[in-house]
Amino acid sequence: MKKTTLEYRMMMEHNRLKISDSKLLTGSLIGKYPITLDGGKTTIFISDLSKESEIRERYELRRSSMVNFLVKRPKS
């Protein structure tokens, strides 16, 4: 029995798409370097170890701005 075109298109083996390698490696730690921040409370992974000092500075700036934002100020 010959399948119709609609049945043929609905079959799962004909709908497989190639998943790109970049999507498959999303979340992967291969080729990444751990950086421990905030006294060991936070660990991030970066791909370029030469940017470690820049990442540390940006993290500290972001952390200090969030602390200032979260502190409740007295009402006048």
PyMOL Python script that loads the backbone (N, CA, C, O; Angstrom):
from pymol import cmd

cmd.read_pdbstr("""\
ATOM      1  N   MET A   1       0.849  -1.169   0.000  1.00  0.00           N
ATOM      2  CA  MET A   1       0.000   0.000   0.000  1.00  0.00           C
ATOM      3  C   MET A   1       0.899   1.238   0.000  1.00  0.00           C
ATOM      4  O   MET A   1       1.847   1.323   0.781  1.00  0.00           O
ATOM      5  N   LYS A   2       0.607   2.162  -0.848  1.00  0.00           N
ATOM      6  CA  LYS A   2       1.401   3.368  -0.984  1.00  0.00           C
ATOM      7  C   LYS A   2       0.852   4.441  -0.051  1.00  0.00           C
ATOM      8  O   LYS A   2      -0.358   4.653   0.025  1.00  0.00           O
ATOM      9  N   LYS A   3       1.774   5.128   0.670  1.00  0.00           N
ATOM     10  CA  LYS A   3       1.362   6.176   1.607  1.00  0.00           C
ATOM     11  C   LYS A   3       1.109   7.470   0.849  1.00  0.00           C
ATOM     12  O   LYS A   3       1.754   7.762  -0.158  1.00  0.00           O
ATOM     13  N   THR A   4       0.171   8.223   1.350  1.00  0.00           N
ATOM     14  CA  THR A   4      -0.086   9.518   0.735  1.00  0.00           C
ATOM     15  C   THR A   4       0.999  10.501   1.151  1.00  0.00           C
ATOM     16  O   THR A   4       1.770  10.227   2.071  1.00  0.00           O
ATOM     17  N   THR A   5       1.060  11.614   0.496  1.00  0.00           N
ATOM     18  CA  THR A   5       2.086  12.617   0.783  1.00  0.00           C
ATOM     19  C   THR A   5       1.966  13.137   2.202  1.00  0.00           C
ATOM     20  O   THR A   5       2.986  13.349   2.857  1.00  0.00           O
ATOM     21  N   LEU A   6       0.773  13.348   2.695  1.00  0.00           N
ATOM     22  CA  LEU A   6       0.567  13.844   4.054  1.00  0.00           C
ATOM     23  C   LEU A   6       1.050  12.823   5.084  1.00  0.00           C
ATOM     24  O   LEU A   6       1.717  13.197   6.049  1.00  0.00           O
ATOM     25  N   GLU A   7       0.733  11.568   4.902  1.00  0.00           N
ATOM     26  CA  GLU A   7       1.207  10.532   5.818  1.00  0.00           C
ATOM     27  C   GLU A   7       2.721  10.450   5.799  1.00  0.00           C
ATOM     28  O   GLU A   7       3.348  10.264   6.842  1.00  0.00           O
ATOM     29  N   TYR A   8       3.310  10.586   4.631  1.00  0.00           N
ATOM     30  CA  TYR A   8       4.758  10.524   4.492  1.00  0.00           C
ATOM     31  C   TYR A   8       5.421  11.682   5.237  1.00  0.00           C
ATOM     32  O   TYR A   8       6.443  11.483   5.894  1.00  0.00           O
ATOM     33  N   ARG A   9       4.861  12.881   5.146  1.00  0.00           N
ATOM     34  CA  ARG A   9       5.422  14.050   5.834  1.00  0.00           C
ATOM     35  C   ARG A   9       5.265  13.969   7.344  1.00  0.00           C
ATOM     36  O   ARG A   9       6.093  14.517   8.072  1.00  0.00           O
ATOM     37  N   MET A  10       4.237  13.307   7.831  1.00  0.00           N
ATOM     38  CA  MET A  10       3.982  13.224   9.255  1.00  0.00           C
ATOM     39  C   MET A  10       4.846  12.166   9.950  1.00  0.00           C
ATOM     40  O   MET A  10       4.927  12.158  11.178  1.00  0.00           O
ATOM     41  N   MET A  11       5.478  11.294   9.208  1.00  0.00           N
ATOM     42  CA  MET A  11       6.306  10.259   9.809  1.00  0.00           C
ATOM     43  C   MET A  11       7.537  10.909  10.444  1.00  0.00           C
ATOM     44  O   MET A  11       8.183  11.759   9.831  1.00  0.00           O
ATOM     45  N   MET A  12       7.856  10.505  11.674  1.00  0.00           N
ATOM     46  CA  MET A  12       8.931  11.138  12.433  1.00  0.00           C
ATOM     47  C   MET A  12      10.299  10.995  11.771  1.00  0.00           C
ATOM     48  O   MET A  12      11.112  11.917  11.852  1.00  0.00           O
ATOM     49  N   GLU A  13      10.569   9.894  11.136  1.00  0.00           N
ATOM     50  CA  GLU A  13      11.908   9.719  10.567  1.00  0.00           C
ATOM     51  C   GLU A  13      12.185  10.678   9.413  1.00  0.00           C
ATOM     52  O   GLU A  13      13.339  10.850   9.021  1.00  0.00           O
ATOM     53  N   HIS A  14      11.154  11.298   8.870  1.00  0.00           N
ATOM     54  CA  HIS A  14      11.356  12.266   7.791  1.00  0.00           C
ATOM     55  C   HIS A  14      11.410  13.701   8.300  1.00  0.00           C
ATOM     56  O   HIS A  14      11.650  14.620   7.516  1.00  0.00           O
ATOM     57  N   ASN A  15      11.194  13.910   9.585  1.00  0.00           N
ATOM     58  CA  ASN A  15      11.187  15.253  10.154  1.00  0.00           C
ATOM     59  C   ASN A  15      12.409  15.549  11.014  1.00  0.00           C
ATOM     60  O   ASN A  15      12.395  16.521  11.769  1.00  0.00           O
ATOM     61  N   ARG A  16      13.443  14.761  10.926  1.00  0.00           N
ATOM     62  CA  ARG A  16      14.642  14.996  11.722  1.00  0.00           C
ATOM     63  C   ARG A  16      15.418  16.168  11.157  1.00  0.00           C
ATOM     64  O   ARG A  16      15.681  16.237   9.957  1.00  0.00           O
ATOM     65  N   LEU A  17      15.778  17.079  12.029  1.00  0.00           N
ATOM     66  CA  LEU A  17      16.583  18.218  11.627  1.00  0.00           C
ATOM     67  C   LEU A  17      17.969  18.087  12.224  1.00  0.00           C
ATOM     68  O   LEU A  17      18.133  17.557  13.323  1.00  0.00           O
ATOM     69  N   LYS A  18      18.948  18.562  11.513  1.00  0.00           N
ATOM     70  CA  LYS A  18      20.318  18.547  12.029  1.00  0.00           C
ATOM     71  C   LYS A  18      20.443  19.611  13.095  1.00  0.00           C
ATOM     72  O   LYS A  18      20.171  20.784  12.836  1.00  0.00           O
ATOM     73  N   ILE A  19      20.852  19.219  14.299  1.00  0.00           N
ATOM     74  CA  ILE A  19      21.075  20.164  15.391  1.00  0.00           C
ATOM     75  C   ILE A  19      22.519  20.632  15.290  1.00  0.00           C
ATOM     76  O   ILE A  19      23.442  19.818  15.252  1.00  0.00           O
ATOM     77  N   SER A  20      22.710  21.939  15.248  1.00  0.00           N
ATOM     78  CA  SER A  20      24.055  22.474  15.072  1.00  0.00           C
ATOM     79  C   SER A  20      24.939  22.159  16.274  1.00  0.00           C
ATOM     80  O   SER A  20      24.453  21.997  17.394  1.00  0.00           O
ATOM     81  N   ASP A  21      26.238  22.075  16.024  1.00  0.00           N
ATOM     82  CA  ASP A  21      27.187  21.739  17.085  1.00  0.00           C
ATOM     83  C   ASP A  21      27.189  22.790  18.186  1.00  0.00           C
ATOM     84  O   ASP A  21      27.391  22.455  19.353  1.00  0.00           O
ATOM     85  N   SER A  22      26.967  24.059  17.838  1.00  0.00           N
ATOM     86  CA  SER A  22      26.957  25.106  18.857  1.00  0.00           C
ATOM     87  C   SER A  22      25.804  24.910  19.837  1.00  0.00           C
ATOM     88  O   SER A  22      25.950  25.180  21.029  1.00  0.00           O
ATOM     89  N   LYS A  23      24.664  24.444  19.344  1.00  0.00           N
ATOM     90  CA  LYS A  23      23.533  24.184  20.231  1.00  0.00           C
ATOM     91  C   LYS A  23      23.777  22.951  21.089  1.00  0.00           C
ATOM     92  O   LYS A  23      23.355  22.902  22.245  1.00  0.00           O
ATOM     93  N   LEU A  24      24.450  21.966  20.536  1.00  0.00           N
ATOM     94  CA  LEU A  24      24.741  20.766  21.308  1.00  0.00           C
ATOM     95  C   LEU A  24      25.726  21.050  22.431  1.00  0.00           C
ATOM     96  O   LEU A  24      25.690  20.389  23.469  1.00  0.00           O
ATOM     97  N   LEU A  25      26.611  22.031  22.234  1.00  0.00           N
ATOM     98  CA  LEU A  25      27.610  22.359  23.243  1.00  0.00           C
ATOM     99  C   LEU A  25      27.123  23.407  24.239  1.00  0.00           C
ATOM    100  O   LEU A  25      27.859  23.753  25.163  1.00  0.00           O
ATOM    101  N   THR A  26      25.907  23.919  24.079  1.00  0.00           N
ATOM    102  CA  THR A  26      25.376  24.886  25.020  1.00  0.00           C
ATOM    103  C   THR A  26      25.255  24.231  26.385  1.00  0.00           C
ATOM    104  O   THR A  26      24.638  23.176  26.528  1.00  0.00           O
ATOM    105  N   GLY A  27      25.847  24.862  27.380  1.00  0.00           N
ATOM    106  CA  GLY A  27      25.842  24.300  28.720  1.00  0.00           C
ATOM    107  C   GLY A  27      27.011  23.378  28.984  1.00  0.00           C
ATOM    108  O   GLY A  27      27.183  22.892  30.102  1.00  0.00           O
ATOM    109  N   SER A  28      27.807  23.135  27.977  1.00  0.00           N
ATOM    110  CA  SER A  28      28.955  22.257  28.146  1.00  0.00           C
ATOM    111  C   SER A  28      30.114  23.021  28.771  1.00  0.00           C
ATOM    112  O   SER A  28      30.277  24.215  28.520  1.00  0.00           O
ATOM    113  N   LEU A  29      30.914  22.346  29.576  1.00  0.00           N
ATOM    114  CA  LEU A  29      32.060  22.965  30.228  1.00  0.00           C
ATOM    115  C   LEU A  29      33.370  22.630  29.518  1.00  0.00           C
ATOM    116  O   LEU A  29      34.450  22.922  30.032  1.00  0.00           O
ATOM    117  N   ILE A  30      33.277  22.029  28.363  1.00  0.00           N
ATOM    118  CA  ILE A  30      34.476  21.674  27.609  1.00  0.00           C
ATOM    119  C   ILE A  30      35.161  22.949  27.135  1.00  0.00           C
ATOM    120  O   ILE A  30      34.539  23.788  26.482  1.00  0.00           O
ATOM    121  N   GLY A  31      36.420  23.093  27.457  1.00  0.00           N
ATOM    122  CA  GLY A  31      37.188  24.258  27.020  1.00  0.00           C
ATOM    123  C   GLY A  31      36.912  25.509  27.828  1.00  0.00           C
ATOM    124  O   GLY A  31      37.254  26.605  27.384  1.00  0.00           O
ATOM    125  N   LYS A  32      36.302  25.386  29.004  1.00  0.00           N
ATOM    126  CA  LYS A  32      35.996  26.555  29.832  1.00  0.00           C
ATOM    127  C   LYS A  32      36.790  26.476  31.126  1.00  0.00           C
ATOM    128  O   LYS A  32      37.152  25.392  31.584  1.00  0.00           O
ATOM    129  N   TYR A  33      37.056  27.636  31.707  1.00  0.00           N
ATOM    130  CA  TYR A  33      37.854  27.733  32.925  1.00  0.00           C
ATOM    131  C   TYR A  33      36.995  28.258  34.066  1.00  0.00           C
ATOM    132  O   TYR A  33      36.286  29.249  33.895  1.00  0.00           O
ATOM    133  N   PRO A  34      37.047  27.607  35.238  1.00  0.00           N
ATOM    134  CA  PRO A  34      36.234  28.076  36.376  1.00  0.00           C
ATOM    135  C   PRO A  34      36.882  29.273  37.062  1.00  0.00           C
ATOM    136  O   PRO A  34      38.102  29.331  37.221  1.00  0.00           O
ATOM    137  N   ILE A  35      36.052  30.219  37.461  1.00  0.00           N
ATOM    138  CA  ILE A  35      36.486  31.364  38.258  1.00  0.00           C
ATOM    139  C   ILE A  35      35.592  31.400  39.492  1.00  0.00           C
ATOM    140  O   ILE A  35      34.367  31.435  39.379  1.00  0.00           O
ATOM    141  N   THR A  36      36.204  31.391  40.653  1.00  0.00           N
ATOM    142  CA  THR A  36      35.451  31.426  41.903  1.00  0.00           C
ATOM    143  C   THR A  36      35.377  32.867  42.376  1.00  0.00           C
ATOM    144  O   THR A  36      36.397  33.545  42.498  1.00  0.00           O
ATOM    145  N   LEU A  37      34.168  33.327  42.641  1.00  0.00           N
ATOM    146  CA  LEU A  37      33.923  34.705  43.058  1.00  0.00           C
ATOM    147  C   LEU A  37      33.187  34.713  44.389  1.00  0.00           C
ATOM    148  O   LEU A  37      32.652  33.692  44.822  1.00  0.00           O
ATOM    149  N   ASP A  38      33.166  35.855  45.023  1.00  0.00           N
ATOM    150  CA  ASP A  38      32.376  36.071  46.232  1.00  0.00           C
ATOM    151  C   ASP A  38      32.763  35.099  47.341  1.00  0.00           C
ATOM    152  O   ASP A  38      31.897  34.554  48.026  1.00  0.00           O
ATOM    153  N   GLY A  39      34.058  34.886  47.513  1.00  0.00           N
ATOM    154  CA  GLY A  39      34.531  34.025  48.576  1.00  0.00           C
ATOM    155  C   GLY A  39      34.159  32.564  48.411  1.00  0.00           C
ATOM    156  O   GLY A  39      34.032  31.845  49.402  1.00  0.00           O
ATOM    157  N   GLY A  40      33.983  32.115  47.187  1.00  0.00           N
ATOM    158  CA  GLY A  40      33.646  30.714  46.938  1.00  0.00           C
ATOM    159  C   GLY A  40      32.164  30.455  46.807  1.00  0.00           C
ATOM    160  O   GLY A  40      31.763  29.318  46.557  1.00  0.00           O
ATOM    161  N   LYS A  41      31.330  31.481  46.969  1.00  0.00           N
ATOM    162  CA  LYS A  41      29.879  31.289  46.865  1.00  0.00           C
ATOM    163  C   LYS A  41      29.425  31.184  45.410  1.00  0.00           C
ATOM    164  O   LYS A  41      28.423  30.533  45.117  1.00  0.00           O
ATOM    165  N   THR A  42      30.161  31.824  44.500  1.00  0.00           N
ATOM    166  CA  THR A  42      29.765  31.872  43.104  1.00  0.00           C
ATOM    167  C   THR A  42      30.901  31.354  42.233  1.00  0.00           C
ATOM    168  O   THR A  42      32.051  31.758  42.400  1.00  0.00           O
ATOM    169  N   THR A  43      30.584  30.475  41.320  1.00  0.00           N
ATOM    170  CA  THR A  43      31.560  29.985  40.350  1.00  0.00           C
ATOM    171  C   THR A  43      30.996  30.194  38.960  1.00  0.00           C
ATOM    172  O   THR A  43      29.874  29.780  38.666  1.00  0.00           O
ATOM    173  N   ILE A  44      31.776  30.838  38.107  1.00  0.00           N
ATOM    174  CA  ILE A  44      31.374  31.001  36.713  1.00  0.00           C
ATOM    175  C   ILE A  44      32.451  30.377  35.842  1.00  0.00           C
ATOM    176  O   ILE A  44      33.595  30.214  36.266  1.00  0.00           O
ATOM    177  N   PHE A  45      32.074  30.035  34.631  1.00  0.00           N
ATOM    178  CA  PHE A  45      32.996  29.416  33.693  1.00  0.00           C
ATOM    179  C   PHE A  45      33.134  30.326  32.480  1.00  0.00           C
ATOM    180  O   PHE A  45      32.138  30.744  31.889  1.00  0.00           O
ATOM    181  N   ILE A  46      34.385  30.632  32.113  1.00  0.00           N
ATOM    182  CA  ILE A  46      34.640  31.492  30.962  1.00  0.00           C
ATOM    183  C   ILE A  46      35.518  30.741  29.973  1.00  0.00           C
ATOM    184  O   ILE A  46      36.245  29.816  30.336  1.00  0.00           O
ATOM    185  N   SER A  47      35.434  31.156  28.721  1.00  0.00           N
ATOM    186  CA  SER A  47      36.205  30.478  27.682  1.00  0.00           C
ATOM    187  C   SER A  47      37.573  31.117  27.479  1.00  0.00           C
ATOM    188  O   SER A  47      38.491  30.462  26.986  1.00  0.00           O
ATOM    189  N   ASP A  48      37.723  32.392  27.852  1.00  0.00           N
ATOM    190  CA  ASP A  48      38.989  33.093  27.652  1.00  0.00           C
ATOM    191  C   ASP A  48      39.577  33.462  29.009  1.00  0.00           C
ATOM    192  O   ASP A  48      39.087  34.372  29.677  1.00  0.00           O
ATOM    193  N   LEU A  49      40.616  32.759  29.407  1.00  0.00           N
ATOM    194  CA  LEU A  49      41.206  32.960  30.726  1.00  0.00           C
ATOM    195  C   LEU A  49      41.884  34.317  30.865  1.00  0.00           C
ATOM    196  O   LEU A  49      42.089  34.793  31.982  1.00  0.00           O
ATOM    197  N   SER A  50      42.234  34.946  29.747  1.00  0.00           N
ATOM    198  CA  SER A  50      42.892  36.251  29.815  1.00  0.00           C
ATOM    199  C   SER A  50      41.932  37.362  30.271  1.00  0.00           C
ATOM    200  O   SER A  50      42.382  38.446  30.641  1.00  0.00           O
ATOM    201  N   LYS A  51      40.638  37.108  30.249  1.00  0.00           N
ATOM    202  CA  LYS A  51      39.643  38.111  30.665  1.00  0.00           C
ATOM    203  C   LYS A  51      39.210  37.941  32.116  1.00  0.00           C
ATOM    204  O   LYS A  51      38.211  38.527  32.533  1.00  0.00           O
ATOM    205  N   GLU A  52      39.936  37.159  32.879  1.00  0.00           N
ATOM    206  CA  GLU A  52      39.537  36.867  34.259  1.00  0.00           C
ATOM    207  C   GLU A  52      39.442  38.125  35.106  1.00  0.00           C
ATOM    208  O   GLU A  52      38.459  38.306  35.825  1.00  0.00           O
ATOM    209  N   SER A  53      40.447  39.004  35.040  1.00  0.00           N
ATOM    210  CA  SER A  53      40.430  40.208  35.873  1.00  0.00           C
ATOM    211  C   SER A  53      39.263  41.126  35.485  1.00  0.00           C
ATOM    212  O   SER A  53      38.638  41.736  36.352  1.00  0.00           O
ATOM    213  N   GLU A  54      38.976  41.221  34.192  1.00  0.00           N
ATOM    214  CA  GLU A  54      37.851  42.049  33.735  1.00  0.00           C
ATOM    215  C   GLU A  54      36.529  41.492  34.259  1.00  0.00           C
ATOM    216  O   GLU A  54      35.660  42.251  34.688  1.00  0.00           O
ATOM    217  N   ILE A  55      36.380  40.187  34.226  1.00  0.00           N
ATOM    218  CA  ILE A  55      35.156  39.542  34.713  1.00  0.00           C
ATOM    219  C   ILE A  55      34.996  39.777  36.211  1.00  0.00           C
ATOM    220  O   ILE A  55      33.894  40.057  36.683  1.00  0.00           O
ATOM    221  N   ARG A  56      36.083  39.666  36.953  1.00  0.00           N
ATOM    222  CA  ARG A  56      36.034  39.905  38.402  1.00  0.00           C
ATOM    223  C   ARG A  56      35.600  41.332  38.706  1.00  0.00           C
ATOM    224  O   ARG A  56      34.763  41.551  39.582  1.00  0.00           O
ATOM    225  N   GLU A  57      36.161  42.309  37.991  1.00  0.00           N
ATOM    226  CA  GLU A  57      35.793  43.713  38.215  1.00  0.00           C
ATOM    227  C   GLU A  57      34.312  43.951  37.906  1.00  0.00           C
ATOM    228  O   GLU A  57      33.607  44.596  38.682  1.00  0.00           O
ATOM    229  N   ARG A  58      33.846  43.426  36.768  1.00  0.00           N
ATOM    230  CA  ARG A  58      32.437  43.620  36.407  1.00  0.00           C
ATOM    231  C   ARG A  58      31.504  42.960  37.417  1.00  0.00           C
ATOM    232  O   ARG A  58      30.448  43.505  37.737  1.00  0.00           O
ATOM    233  N   TYR A  59      31.888  41.793  37.917  1.00  0.00           N
ATOM    234  CA  TYR A  59      31.064  41.101  38.907  1.00  0.00           C
ATOM    235  C   TYR A  59      30.969  41.924  40.193  1.00  0.00           C
ATOM    236  O   TYR A  59      29.886  42.069  40.760  1.00  0.00           O
ATOM    237  N   GLU A  60      32.093  42.458  40.648  1.00  0.00           N
ATOM    238  CA  GLU A  60      32.081  43.265  41.873  1.00  0.00           C
ATOM    239  C   GLU A  60      31.252  44.531  41.697  1.00  0.00           C
ATOM    240  O   GLU A  60      30.522  44.919  42.609  1.00  0.00           O
ATOM    241  N   LEU A  61      31.352  45.179  40.542  1.00  0.00           N
ATOM    242  CA  LEU A  61      30.539  46.369  40.283  1.00  0.00           C
ATOM    243  C   LEU A  61      29.055  46.035  40.272  1.00  0.00           C
ATOM    244  O   LEU A  61      28.243  46.748  40.862  1.00  0.00           O
ATOM    245  N   ARG A  62      28.712  44.956  39.601  1.00  0.00           N
ATOM    246  CA  ARG A  62      27.303  44.551  39.529  1.00  0.00           C
ATOM    247  C   ARG A  62      26.787  44.162  40.910  1.00  0.00           C
ATOM    248  O   ARG A  62      25.660  44.495  41.274  1.00  0.00           O
ATOM    249  N   ARG A  63      27.610  43.462  41.671  1.00  0.00           N
ATOM    250  CA  ARG A  63      27.204  43.039  43.009  1.00  0.00           C
ATOM    251  C   ARG A  63      26.988  44.237  43.927  1.00  0.00           C
ATOM    252  O   ARG A  63      26.008  44.275  44.671  1.00  0.00           O
ATOM    253  N   SER A  64      27.893  45.221  43.882  1.00  0.00           N
ATOM    254  CA  SER A  64      27.741  46.387  44.744  1.00  0.00           C
ATOM    255  C   SER A  64      26.531  47.223  44.338  1.00  0.00           C
ATOM    256  O   SER A  64      25.865  47.792  45.203  1.00  0.00           O
ATOM    257  N   SER A  65      26.232  47.309  43.045  1.00  0.00           N
ATOM    258  CA  SER A  65      25.060  48.073  42.623  1.00  0.00           C
ATOM    259  C   SER A  65      23.771  47.366  43.039  1.00  0.00           C
ATOM    260  O   SER A  65      22.789  48.031  43.367  1.00  0.00           O
ATOM    261  N   MET A  66      23.754  46.030  43.033  1.00  0.00           N
ATOM    262  CA  MET A  66      22.566  45.300  43.473  1.00  0.00           C
ATOM    263  C   MET A  66      22.355  45.447  44.978  1.00  0.00           C
ATOM    264  O   MET A  66      21.214  45.529  45.433  1.00  0.00           O
ATOM    265  N   VAL A  67      23.426  45.483  45.749  1.00  0.00           N
ATOM    266  CA  VAL A  67      23.299  45.657  47.193  1.00  0.00           C
ATOM    267  C   VAL A  67      22.699  47.024  47.477  1.00  0.00           C
ATOM    268  O   VAL A  67      21.814  47.149  48.324  1.00  0.00           O
ATOM    269  N   ASN A  68      23.168  48.047  46.782  1.00  0.00           N
ATOM    270  CA  ASN A  68      22.613  49.405  46.967  1.00  0.00           C
ATOM    271  C   ASN A  68      21.158  49.461  46.554  1.00  0.00           C
ATOM    272  O   ASN A  68      20.377  50.195  47.160  1.00  0.00           O
ATOM    273  N   PHE A  69      20.776  48.710  45.546  1.00  0.00           N
ATOM    274  CA  PHE A  69      19.404  48.704  45.080  1.00  0.00           C
ATOM    275  C   PHE A  69      18.476  48.000  46.063  1.00  0.00           C
ATOM    276  O   PHE A  69      17.334  48.418  46.252  1.00  0.00           O
ATOM    277  N   LEU A  70      18.966  46.935  46.688  1.00  0.00           N
ATOM    278  CA  LEU A  70      18.130  46.133  47.575  1.00  0.00           C
ATOM    279  C   LEU A  70      18.012  46.700  48.989  1.00  0.00           C
ATOM    280  O   LEU A  70      17.098  46.338  49.730  1.00  0.00           O
ATOM    281  N   VAL A  71      18.928  47.579  49.360  1.00  0.00           N
ATOM    282  CA  VAL A  71      18.875  48.166  50.710  1.00  0.00           C
ATOM    283  C   VAL A  71      17.686  49.119  50.776  1.00  0.00           C
ATOM    284  O   VAL A  71      17.521  49.997  49.929  1.00  0.00           O
ATOM    285  N   LYS A  72      16.869  48.925  51.796  1.00  0.00           N
ATOM    286  CA  LYS A  72      15.697  49.784  51.945  1.00  0.00           C
ATOM    287  C   LYS A  72      16.124  51.115  52.517  1.00  0.00           C
ATOM    288  O   LYS A  72      16.814  51.177  53.534  1.00  0.00           O
ATOM    289  N   ARG A  73      15.719  52.157  51.869  1.00  0.00           N
ATOM    290  CA  ARG A  73      16.041  53.502  52.329  1.00  0.00           C
ATOM    291  C   ARG A  73      14.875  54.022  53.161  1.00  0.00           C
ATOM    292  O   ARG A  73      13.718  53.764  52.830  1.00  0.00           O
ATOM    293  N   PRO A  74      15.163  54.747  54.226  1.00  0.00           N
ATOM    294  CA  PRO A  74      14.078  55.291  55.048  1.00  0.00           C
ATOM    295  C   PRO A  74      13.269  56.326  54.275  1.00  0.00           C
ATOM    296  O   PRO A  74      13.802  57.097  53.477  1.00  0.00           O
ATOM    297  N   LYS A  75      11.979  56.316  54.537  1.00  0.00           N
ATOM    298  CA  LYS A  75      11.097  57.294  53.877  1.00  0.00           C
ATOM    299  C   LYS A  75      11.230  58.632  54.545  1.00  0.00           C
ATOM    300  O   LYS A  75      11.375  58.708  55.765  1.00  0.00           O
ATOM    301  N   SER A  76      11.184  59.683  53.772  1.00  0.00           N
ATOM    302  CA  SER A  76      11.314  61.047  54.324  1.00  0.00           C
ATOM    303  C   SER A  76      10.000  61.560  54.835  1.00  0.00           C
ATOM    304  O   SER A  76       9.926  62.684  55.330  1.00  0.00           O
TER     305      SER A  76
END
""", "prot")
cmd.dss("prot")
cmd.show_as("cartoon", "prot")
cmd.util.cbc("prot")
cmd.orient("prot")
